[in-house]
């Protein structure tokens, strides 16, 4: 009987970990909350701040391009804010889904706040600085987890993937903004 209890505990622990990793279960107790920085990450983009802002905002405030449809679903849209689901592959068969509010202040900032995900607290900001025809995009944020040392370990794992995903997104933004700027300059 004891072996069955251990096996059942291991299975339920594995199920809970899978639910956490996918963002289907958020443990938000505030007990032993640890907050750590995300970023800063800076990208220099050879495009105007307005073009960079439009590239960031388009999938949320406009029509989501087919290339991003598997990653972003806008659940609710307002004038300057949306509620969006973001899907990120975190393993060969595991996809994490986060739900976040995204607020736009043209053409300077985009703010993200986690509503549901693998950790109870994330706030992020993209700040766009005009640098005489180019843009310096700065990413900053914070990620919080509960349950003291166990939460800190989980937070380190989540933060590593989170920041890698943000860097990848910023690289795609850079490439698309520079493409649009080149078209704009030719015209």
ABEGO torsion letter per residue (X at the ends): XAAAAAAAAAAAAAAAAAAAAAGABBBBAGBGBBBBBBOBBBBBBBBBAAAAAAAAAAAAABBBBAAAAAABBBABBBAABBBBBBBBBABAABBBBBBBBBBBBOAABBBBBBABBABABBBBBBBBBBBGGBBBBBBBBBBBBBGEAAAAAAAAAAAAAAAAAAAAAAAAAAAAAAAAAAAAAAX
